[in-house]
Amino acid sequence: MARVRRCKANGCFNMVELPKRYCVKHADQERVYVPRDKQATHRYNTVTRNRDDNKRGQYNFYRTKQWVNLRQRVLDEQHYLCQYCKCDGVVKQGKTVDHIVPVEASPNDKADIANLAVTCSRCHTLKTKWEQSYYGTGKDNQLKHVSPVRSIAMINKLMKGKNNGN
């Protein structure tokens, strides 16, 4: 007798034979497995992510025991809640611990717990785009000499465009 499992579609209780995940009715949801392109991954890690010694050092910091402990401490202290959504009065779970002032702009504050905040994926994306325009961080950008913004509430206003009446 073949091994079976329940269809992965929400609310569907049909049984399917392994290794399939969806029944005939929901077969269009089945994704084709595409193996990773190892050369592309290697190229990204060596050319893009670790493009110079400075970037390599920044990336390696996130692989240290110090960062793991700092990250967990911040998550616990801020109760896994996005600090940027919290400024808007919204309670939303966040799993990413982000530097308020980016490491590229202030390398001495990378291990400062006061420079860390929990953020949800949406706010992290918005903040990254804002950092690229304000600080000039990111690939192919030139770092600008601007005063760092350390207030989460102010960054929230700036990154969501609330300072101009939107």
MDAnalysis code that builds the backbone (N, CA, C; Angstrom):
import MDAnalysis as mda
import numpy as np

u = mda.Universe.empty(498, n_residues=166, atom_resindex=np.repeat(np.arange(166), 3), trajectory=True)
u.add_TopologyAttr("name", ["N", "CA", "C"] * 166)
u.add_TopologyAttr("resid", np.arange(1, 167))
u.add_TopologyAttr("resname", ["MET", "ALA", "ARG", "VAL", "ARG", "ARG", "CYS", "LYS", "ALA", "ASN", "GLY", "CYS", "PHE", "ASN", "MET", "VAL", "GLU", "LEU", "PRO", "LYS", "ARG", "TYR", "CYS", "VAL", "LYS", "HIS", "ALA", "ASP", "GLN", "GLU", "ARG", "VAL", "TYR", "VAL", "PRO", "ARG", "ASP", "LYS", "GLN", "ALA", "THR", "HIS", "ARG", "TYR", "ASN", "THR", "VAL", "THR", "ARG", "ASN", "ARG", "ASP", "ASP", "ASN", "LYS", "ARG", "GLY", "GLN", "TYR", "ASN", "PHE", "TYR", "ARG", "THR", "LYS", "GLN", "TRP", "VAL", "ASN", "LEU", "ARG", "GLN", "ARG", "VAL", "LEU", "ASP", "GLU", "GLN", "HIS", "TYR", "LEU", "CYS", "GLN", "TYR", "CYS", "LYS", "CYS", "ASP", "GLY", "VAL", "VAL", "LYS", "GLN", "GLY", "LYS", "THR", "VAL", "ASP", "HIS", "ILE", "VAL", "PRO", "VAL", "GLU", "ALA", "SER", "PRO", "ASN", "ASP", "LYS", "ALA", "ASP", "ILE", "ALA", "ASN", "LEU", "ALA", "VAL", "THR", "CYS", "SER", "ARG", "CYS", "HIS", "THR", "LEU", "LYS", "THR", "LYS", "TRP", "GLU", "GLN", "SER", "TYR", "TYR", "GLY", "THR", "GLY", "LYS", "ASP", "ASN", "GLN", "LEU", "LYS", "HIS", "VAL", "SER", "PRO", "VAL", "ARG", "SER", "ILE", "ALA", "MET", "ILE", "ASN", "LYS", "LEU", "MET", "LYS", "GLY", "LYS", "ASN", "ASN", "GLY", "ASN"])
u.atoms.positions = np.array([
    [0.843, -1.179, 0.000],
    [0.000, 0.000, 0.000],
    [0.890, 1.245, 0.000],
    [0.563, 2.198, -0.840],
    [1.351, 3.419, -0.973],
    [1.131, 4.329, 0.236],
    [2.167, 5.082, 0.566],
    [2.050, 6.051, 1.649],
    [1.290, 7.259, 1.141],
    [0.443, 7.813, 2.006],
    [-0.395, 8.953, 1.614],
    [-0.299, 10.055, 2.662],
    [-0.753, 11.217, 2.256],
    [-0.859, 12.362, 3.161],
    [-2.070, 13.176, 2.739],
    [-2.466, 14.095, 3.603],
    [-3.587, 14.967, 3.300],
    [-3.143, 16.060, 2.340],
    [-4.026, 16.483, 1.448],
    [-3.757, 17.566, 0.505],
    [-3.391, 18.830, 1.284],
    [-2.391, 19.564, 0.804],
    [-1.897, 20.758, 1.493],
    [-2.755, 21.990, 1.260],
    [-3.746, 21.928, 0.379],
    [-4.619, 23.073, 0.132],
    [-5.479, 23.329, 1.365],
    [-5.698, 24.609, 1.681],
    [-6.506, 24.966, 2.843],
    [-7.918, 24.400, 2.732],
    [-8.345, 23.719, 3.770],
    [-9.698, 23.186, 3.828],
    [-9.931, 21.912, 3.043],
    [-8.937, 21.398, 2.371],
    [-9.090, 20.177, 1.588],
    [-8.622, 18.982, 2.413],
    [-9.445, 17.928, 2.430],
    [-9.106, 16.750, 3.219],
    [-8.887, 15.510, 2.350],
    [-8.725, 15.724, 1.045],
    [-8.439, 14.603, 0.149],
    [-7.050, 14.048, 0.446],
    [-6.892, 12.753, 0.215],
    [-5.602, 12.112, 0.429],
    [-4.875, 11.991, -0.905],
    [-3.547, 12.180, -0.858],
    [-2.715, 12.066, -2.054],
    [-1.544, 11.145, -1.756],
    [-1.067, 10.472, -2.790],
    [0.090, 9.596, -2.627],
    [1.366, 10.420, -2.573],
    [2.263, 10.010, -1.702],
    [3.570, 10.660, -1.629],
    [4.343, 10.408, -2.919],
    [5.114, 11.269, -3.431],
    [5.612, 12.501, -2.856],
    [4.760, 13.719, -3.189],
    [3.603, 13.555, -3.838],
    [2.756, 14.696, -4.185],
    [2.258, 15.374, -2.917],
    [1.928, 16.660, -3.069],
    [1.434, 17.426, -1.928],
    [-0.013, 17.864, -2.099],
    [-0.498, 17.868, -3.354],
    [-1.842, 18.356, -3.644],
    [-2.645, 17.314, -4.404],
    [-3.956, 17.321, -4.185],
    [-4.841, 16.392, -4.877],
    [-5.058, 16.868, -6.314],
    [-5.825, 16.106, -7.094],
    [-6.083, 16.439, -8.492],
    [-6.766, 17.796, -8.604],
    [-7.683, 18.086, -7.682],
    [-8.425, 19.347, -7.700],
    [-7.494, 20.557, -7.507],
    [-6.460, 20.390, -6.698],
    [-5.546, 21.495, -6.384],
    [-4.157, 21.299, -6.999],
    [-4.057, 20.488, -8.033],
    [-2.768, 20.162, -8.649],
    [-2.062, 21.401, -9.195],
    [-2.825, 22.448, -9.535],
    [-2.209, 23.657, -10.077],
    [-1.363, 24.392, -9.030],
    [-1.539, 24.058, -7.757],
    [-0.755, 24.683, -6.689],
    [0.594, 23.985, -6.469],
    [0.737, 22.809, -7.056],
    [1.987, 22.055, -6.914],
    [3.096, 22.798, -7.651],
    [4.189, 23.037, -6.963],
    [5.316, 23.729, -7.570],
    [6.332, 22.711, -8.051],
    [6.992, 23.065, -9.105],
    [8.035, 22.209, -9.641],
    [9.322, 22.524, -8.875],
    [9.989, 21.488, -8.404],
    [11.238, 21.683, -7.679],
    [12.330, 22.096, -8.652],
    [12.955, 23.230, -8.355],
    [14.055, 23.712, -9.175],
    [15.302, 23.728, -8.290],
    [16.300, 22.929, -8.617],
    [17.503, 22.917, -7.784],
    [18.213, 24.263, -7.820],
    [18.871, 24.589, -6.723],
    [19.603, 25.846, -6.628],
    [20.750, 25.881, -7.627],
    [20.981, 27.056, -8.146],
    [22.121, 27.273, -9.024],
    [23.322, 27.582, -8.130],
    [24.167, 26.582, -7.916],
    [25.289, 26.744, -6.993],
    [26.269, 27.810, -7.467],
    [26.428, 27.940, -8.763],
    [27.345, 28.963, -9.280],
    [26.808, 30.360, -8.989],
    [25.494, 30.543, -9.141],
    [24.894, 31.852, -8.868],
    [25.017, 32.196, -7.390],
    [24.808, 31.216, -6.513],
    [24.943, 31.438, -5.078],
    [26.379, 31.809, -4.737],
    [27.325, 31.083, -5.296],
    [28.736, 31.376, -5.053],
    [29.083, 32.773, -5.559],
    [28.603, 33.108, -6.742],
    [28.873, 34.414, -7.340],
    [28.294, 35.523, -6.453],
    [27.069, 35.331, -5.940],
    [26.453, 36.332, -5.071],
    [27.287, 36.529, -3.806],
    [27.679, 35.427, -3.186],
    [28.430, 35.525, -1.931],
    [29.815, 36.131, -2.116],
    [30.484, 35.830, -3.210],
    [31.852, 36.320, -3.380],
    [31.923, 37.678, -4.072],
    [31.003, 37.964, -4.978],
    [31.080, 39.201, -5.743],
    [30.189, 40.293, -5.150],
    [28.982, 39.966, -4.790],
    [28.042, 40.977, -4.327],
    [28.118, 41.191, -2.827],
    [27.880, 40.131, -2.063],
    [27.825, 40.271, -0.611],
    [29.190, 40.622, -0.024],
    [30.221, 39.905, -0.396],
    [31.561, 40.127, 0.155],
    [32.444, 40.862, -0.848],
    [31.948, 41.952, -1.409],
    [32.647, 42.622, -2.493],
    [33.934, 43.325, -2.059],
    [34.079, 43.600, -0.759],
    [35.331, 44.171, -0.264],
    [35.525, 43.744, 1.188],
    [36.676, 44.082, 1.750],
    [36.992, 43.655, 3.121],
    [36.015, 44.236, 4.133],
    [35.580, 45.463, 3.912],
    [34.634, 46.103, 4.819],
    [33.311, 45.340, 4.855],
    [32.769, 45.004, 3.687],
    [31.507, 44.256, 3.602],
    [31.665, 42.852, 4.173],
    [32.799, 42.237, 3.915],
    [33.062, 40.892, 4.436],
    [33.047, 40.920, 5.966],
    [33.651, 41.950, 6.559],
    [33.669, 42.094, 8.014],
    [32.281, 42.315, 8.575],
    [31.471, 43.134, 7.878],
    [30.093, 43.372, 8.321],
    [29.287, 42.082, 8.280],
    [29.407, 41.335, 7.214],
    [28.667, 40.089, 7.070],
    [29.099, 39.070, 8.122],
    [30.400, 38.978, 8.362],
    [30.904, 38.010, 9.336],
    [30.453, 38.330, 10.752],
    [30.200, 39.608, 11.059],
    [29.709, 39.980, 12.390],
    [28.388, 39.274, 12.698],
    [27.535, 39.135, 11.693],
    [26.216, 38.512, 11.897],
    [26.314, 37.006, 12.106],
    [27.500, 36.459, 12.005],
    [27.701, 35.029, 12.213],
    [28.414, 34.749, 13.535],
    [28.554, 35.783, 14.393],
    [29.257, 35.611, 15.661],
    [28.282, 35.288, 16.788],
    [28.821, 34.718, 17.839],
    [28.027, 34.422, 19.029],
    [27.525, 35.713, 19.678],
    [28.337, 36.769, 19.609],
    [27.952, 38.065, 20.163],
    [26.656, 38.565, 19.513],
    [26.565, 38.474, 18.169],
    [25.368, 38.933, 17.473],
    [24.164, 38.066, 17.830],
    [24.353, 36.759, 17.886],
    [23.247, 35.848, 18.215],
    [22.678, 36.201, 19.588],
    [23.554, 36.463, 20.554],
    [23.102, 36.813, 21.899],
    [22.435, 38.189, 21.939],
    [23.012, 39.170, 21.242],
    [22.411, 40.506, 21.166],
    [21.028, 40.445, 20.529],
    [20.931, 39.728, 19.428],
    [19.670, 39.609, 18.700],
    [18.587, 39.000, 19.587],
    [18.913, 37.918, 20.272],
    [17.923, 37.263, 21.122],
    [17.515, 38.170, 22.279],
    [18.471, 38.899, 22.843],
    [18.163, 39.821, 23.944],
    [17.187, 40.910, 23.490],
    [17.429, 41.475, 22.297],
    [16.548, 42.518, 21.761],
    [15.153, 41.948, 21.486],
    [15.079, 40.772, 20.878],
    [13.782, 40.139, 20.612],
    [13.005, 39.935, 21.912],
    [13.685, 39.464, 22.952],
    [13.022, 39.231, 24.239],
    [12.580, 40.538, 24.889],
    [13.453, 41.531, 24.886],
    [13.131, 42.809, 25.532],
    [12.010, 43.552, 24.803],
    [11.948, 43.422, 23.489],
    [10.931, 44.135, 22.717],
    [9.750, 43.231, 22.362],
    [9.716, 42.045, 22.975],
    [8.596, 41.098, 22.879],
    [8.216, 40.725, 21.448],
    [9.211, 40.659, 20.555],
    [8.987, 40.261, 19.158],
    [7.985, 41.182, 18.457],
    [7.888, 42.448, 18.876],
    [6.950, 43.398, 18.280],
    [7.696, 44.430, 17.447],
    [7.198, 44.684, 16.243],
    [7.806, 45.663, 15.353],
    [7.713, 47.042, 15.994],
    [8.858, 47.676, 16.184],
    [8.915, 48.975, 16.844],
    [8.418, 50.101, 15.942],
    [8.474, 49.926, 14.632],
    [8.008, 50.951, 13.702],
    [6.487, 50.925, 13.594],
    [5.907, 49.721, 13.554],
    [4.439, 49.607, 13.567],
    [3.879, 50.109, 14.895],
    [4.616, 49.856, 15.964],
    [4.207, 50.280, 17.304],
    [4.056, 51.805, 17.357],
    [4.881, 52.540, 16.623],
    [4.778, 54.005, 16.558],
    [3.444, 54.442, 15.957],
    [2.884, 53.605, 15.094],
    [1.591, 53.894, 14.465],
    [0.422, 53.362, 15.279],
    [0.703, 52.740, 16.436],
    [-0.345, 52.165, 17.267],
    [-0.792, 50.797, 16.788],
    [0.026, 50.150, 15.963],
    [-0.295, 48.832, 15.422],
    [0.585, 47.795, 16.109],
    [-0.024, 46.685, 16.524],
    [0.739, 45.597, 17.128],
    [0.975, 44.556, 16.047],
    [2.237, 44.371, 15.690],
    [2.577, 43.428, 14.640],
    [3.856, 42.699, 15.028],
    [3.879, 41.392, 14.783],
    [5.038, 40.581, 15.123],
    [6.189, 40.879, 14.180],
    [7.386, 40.906, 14.744],
    [8.589, 41.076, 13.957],
    [9.624, 40.054, 14.379],
    [10.412, 39.586, 13.438],
    [11.451, 38.608, 13.743],
    [12.834, 39.102, 13.377],
    [12.906, 40.225, 12.679],
    [14.186, 40.759, 12.238],
    [14.674, 41.796, 13.243],
    [15.929, 41.697, 13.637],
    [16.541, 42.722, 14.477],
    [17.407, 43.561, 13.556],
    [17.100, 44.848, 13.503],
    [17.738, 45.757, 12.556],
    [18.466, 46.868, 13.303],
    [19.541, 47.362, 12.708],
    [20.244, 48.506, 13.269],
    [19.460, 49.771, 12.944],
    [19.212, 50.595, 13.947],
    [18.495, 51.855, 13.736],
    [19.327, 52.754, 12.826],
    [20.580, 52.943, 13.174],
    [21.537, 53.618, 12.288],
    [22.349, 52.506, 11.641],
    [22.355, 52.392, 10.324],
    [23.017, 51.262, 9.663],
    [24.504, 51.159, 9.991],
    [25.003, 49.948, 9.960],
    [26.403, 49.673, 10.285],
    [27.328, 50.448, 9.349],
    [26.963, 50.574, 8.092],
    [27.805, 51.301, 7.135],
    [27.985, 52.758, 7.547],
    [26.936, 53.363, 8.123],
    [26.985, 54.766, 8.514],
    [27.618, 54.959, 9.887],
    [27.507, 53.951, 10.752],
    [28.046, 54.063, 12.106],
    [28.604, 52.714, 12.555],
    [29.797, 52.342, 12.076],
    [30.343, 51.014, 12.371],
    [30.612, 50.762, 13.853],
    [30.852, 51.814, 14.641],
    [31.130, 51.634, 16.063],
    [29.891, 51.260, 16.870],
    [28.712, 51.455, 16.305],
    [27.458, 51.149, 17.015],
    [26.873, 49.796, 16.637],
    [27.624, 48.957, 15.930],
    [27.049, 47.693, 15.462],
    [26.682, 46.753, 16.604],
    [27.367, 46.832, 17.746],
    [27.070, 45.953, 18.875],
    [26.393, 46.704, 20.016],
    [25.913, 47.923, 19.752],
    [25.226, 48.724, 20.765],
    [23.746, 48.350, 20.786],
    [23.289, 47.848, 21.926],
    [21.901, 47.382, 22.019],
    [20.905, 48.527, 21.845],
    [21.317, 49.756, 22.156],
    [20.443, 50.913, 21.969],
    [20.254, 51.247, 20.492],
    [21.068, 50.677, 19.630],
    [20.978, 50.913, 18.192],
    [20.261, 49.774, 17.473],
    [19.562, 48.921, 18.208],
    [18.879, 47.775, 17.614],
    [17.384, 47.834, 17.875],
    [16.602, 47.424, 16.888],
    [15.150, 47.409, 17.025],
    [14.571, 46.228, 16.261],
    [13.498, 45.662, 16.792],
    [12.777, 44.585, 16.115],
    [11.918, 45.222, 15.039],
    [11.863, 44.580, 13.879],
    [11.068, 45.103, 12.774],
    [10.392, 43.963, 12.015],
    [9.233, 44.252, 11.458],
    [8.545, 43.280, 10.606],
    [9.151, 43.372, 9.208],
    [8.817, 42.433, 8.349],
    [9.433, 42.410, 7.017],
    [9.036, 43.632, 6.192],
    [7.799, 44.103, 6.318],
    [7.334, 45.266, 5.552],
    [8.111, 46.524, 5.955],
    [8.212, 46.761, 7.266],
    [8.933, 47.939, 7.741],
    [10.428, 47.836, 7.453],
    [10.962, 46.623, 7.498],
    [12.384, 46.447, 7.197],
    [12.667, 46.817, 5.746],
    [11.781, 46.427, 4.837],
    [11.943, 46.778, 3.428],
    [11.848, 48.292, 3.241],
    [10.844, 48.924, 3.866],
    [10.693, 50.378, 3.769],
    [11.916, 51.092, 4.327],
    [12.397, 50.624, 5.468],
    [13.550, 51.265, 6.108],
    [14.814, 51.093, 5.266],
    [14.997, 49.932, 4.671],
    [16.162, 49.708, 3.816],
    [16.150, 50.682, 2.641],
    [14.990, 50.873, 2.005],
    [14.881, 51.821, 0.889],
    [15.151, 53.246, 1.362],
    [14.630, 53.599, 2.546],
    [14.868, 54.927, 3.100],
    [16.354, 55.130, 3.398],
    [17.004, 54.120, 3.994],
    [18.440, 54.194, 4.302],
    [19.260, 54.399, 3.029],
    [18.871, 53.734, 1.947],
    [19.611, 53.863, 0.694],
    [19.537, 55.290, 0.163],
    [18.394, 55.937, 0.329],
    [18.283, 57.312, -0.158],
    [18.876, 58.316, 0.830],
    [18.697, 58.099, 2.133],
    [19.178, 59.068, 3.128],
    [20.682, 58.938, 3.393],
    [21.124, 57.725, 3.707],
    [22.528, 57.490, 4.041],
    [23.390, 57.144, 2.826],
    [22.779, 56.669, 1.770],
    [23.539, 56.222, 0.606],
    [24.123, 54.838, 0.799],
    [23.456, 53.998, 1.591],
    [23.938, 52.642, 1.833],
    [23.532, 51.732, 0.681],
    [24.090, 50.555, 0.663],
    [23.715, 49.571, -0.350],
    [24.682, 49.531, -1.508],
    [24.493, 48.510, -2.333],
    [25.382, 48.279, -3.474],
    [25.298, 49.436, -4.470],
    [26.437, 49.835, -4.959],
    [26.584, 50.890, -5.968],
    [26.181, 52.287, -5.488],
    [25.965, 52.471, -4.199],
    [25.655, 53.794, -3.661],
    [26.893, 54.367, -2.991],
    [26.971, 55.676, -2.944],
    [28.046, 56.361, -2.236],
    [27.519, 56.808, -0.887],
    [28.248, 56.481, 0.178],
    [27.849, 56.848, 1.525],
    [27.857, 58.364, 1.672],
    [26.736, 58.924, 2.146],
    [26.617, 60.366, 2.325],
    [27.027, 60.736, 3.749],
    [27.537, 61.931, 3.915],
    [27.914, 62.419, 5.242],
    [26.745, 63.232, 5.797],
    [25.794, 62.513, 6.422],
    [24.610, 63.137, 7.011],
    [24.572, 62.789, 8.493],
    [23.825, 63.571, 9.251],
    [23.725, 63.277, 10.681],
    [22.805, 62.071, 10.875],
    [23.212, 61.135, 11.741],
    [22.408, 59.925, 11.938],
    [21.086, 60.231, 12.651],
    [20.040, 59.549, 12.227],
    [18.728, 59.669, 12.856],
    [18.591, 58.475, 13.790],
    [18.496, 58.729, 15.094],
    [18.460, 57.662, 16.089],
    [17.071, 57.422, 16.668],
    [16.109, 58.234, 16.313],
    [14.753, 58.106, 16.833],
    [13.914, 57.200, 15.924],
    [13.376, 56.138, 16.495],
    [12.529, 55.217, 15.726],
    [11.289, 55.951, 15.217],
    [10.707, 56.818, 16.050],
    [9.511, 57.559, 15.635],
    [9.811, 58.469, 14.442],
    [10.969, 59.131, 14.461],
    [11.333, 60.022, 13.353],
    [11.609, 59.218, 12.081],
    [12.326, 58.118, 12.218],
    [12.591, 57.267, 11.046],
    [11.280, 56.754, 10.474],
    [10.349, 56.369, 11.349],
    [9.046, 55.873, 10.911],
    [8.318, 56.927, 10.080],
    [8.348, 58.181, 10.543],
    [7.705, 59.273, 9.788],
    [8.388, 59.480, 8.433],
    [9.723, 59.493, 8.452],
    [10.465, 59.739, 7.222],
    [10.300, 58.625, 6.206],
    [10.370, 57.371, 6.666],
    [10.319, 56.245, 5.723],
    [8.914, 56.005, 5.178],
    [7.898, 56.419, 5.917],
    [6.518, 56.241, 5.446],
    [5.960, 57.507, 4.846],
    [6.779, 58.570, 4.751],
    [6.362, 59.798, 4.090],
    [5.353, 60.611, 4.841],
    [5.342, 60.536, 6.184],
    [4.341, 61.245, 6.973],
    [4.746, 62.674, 7.276],
    [5.963, 63.057, 6.918],
    [6.408, 64.418, 7.221],
    [5.865, 65.431, 6.219],
    [5.296, 64.969, 5.118],
    [4.775, 65.903, 4.109],
    [3.266, 65.773, 3.926],
    [2.581, 65.278, 4.959],
    [1.126, 65.258, 4.935],
    [0.510, 64.064, 4.244],
    [1.260, 63.039, 3.894],
    [0.698, 61.849, 3.238],
    [-0.029, 60.979, 4.210],
])
